[in-house]
Amino acid sequence: MSMATKVTKTTKGSKTKTSTKKLTNKKLDTKNVKSTVKQIVKSKREIKYKYPTEVELPMDRKQWRQKVRGKLRKFERDITAMRKNKSKGITKVNVAYKKYRKLVLLVP
């Protein structure tokens, strides 16, 4: 990185003021911005699921995630319906929901 200085002169009435500022080049060049942004995006990606060993291909993983999300939503719908109806079986469903989340998600 090269350091450059910028000199500015301002006049106010009969007085002249001179100030110098150090300019620095940013770490990201305009040519390399796209590649560094792609690298940052790749490194910030989070894995939220515990994938089974037999699911290896990206499309299979996608299908498995969709099934998992569908089942989690079903649990949530059942829990909210039971809360509205004030049903007694809500504790069993809540326990099953928490067990499934621990089984499937990295951060339950």
N, C-alpha and C positions, 0 to 999 in steps of 0.2 A: 504494500500500500504506500502510495506516495502522499506526502503532506504538501499542501499548497496554502498560500496565504492570500487573503483578499483584503485589499486596502481600499477604504472608502474615505472620501473627503467631503465634509459638509461645511457650508459657510452659513453663518448666521450673523448678520450685521457686519462688523469689522473683524470678528474672530473666525478662525478656521480650525476645525477639529478633525484630527486624523485618527482613525481606529483601524486596528488590524484584527482579523479573525482567522483562525486556523480552519481550513476545510479538509475533511477527510472523505475518502472514497468509501462507499458502503461495501460491506462484505459481498453482497450479491451484485454481480454484474448484470447488465440488461440482457446479455446473450444467454447467461446461465440461469435466469430466473425460472424458466419453465421446468428445467430438470431438477432444480432444488425444491421447487414447490411439489413436484411429483414425489421426490424422496421424503419430504416432510409428511405428506399425506400417507405414504406407505408406512412410515414409522409410527404415526399416531393412531393407526387402525387398531381397534380393540377386538379381542375375541371374547364373546359373551357366553358361548355354549361349550359344553363338554361333549364333543362329538364321539359317537361310537367308533370302534376300530374298523368296522366294515364299511363305514361311510368315508370314502376317500376322494371321489371326484367332486368338483365344484357344483355340478348340477344336482348330484345326489345330496350334497350338503344343503343346498337351497331347498330341495324338497323336504328334507328332514326338518329344517328350521321352520318351514311353513306348517308342518304337522305339529311341531312343538308349540308354536305361537297359537295355533288353533285350539289345541288342548288347554293351554293356559287361559285363553279367552273364555273357553267353556267353563272352566273352574270359576273364573271371576263372575261370569253371568249367573252361575248357580248360587254363588255366595250372595250376590246382591239380591237375587230373587228370594232367597231364604231370609235375608234381613228384612225385606219388605213384608214378607208373610209371617215373620217372627217364628220361624220353624225351629224345631229342637235339633234337627240333624245338621245344623250349621257347623258344629265343632268337628264332626267327622270329615266333612267336606274340606274344611279349613286345614285340618291336619294332612289330608291327602294332597291338597294343593301345595303346602309347604314341603312335603316330602318330594313331590314331583319337581318343584323348583330346585331343591338341593341336588336331585339326581341329574338334572339337565343343565342348569345354569352354573357358571363359574362363581358368580356373586349372587347368591339367592336373596 
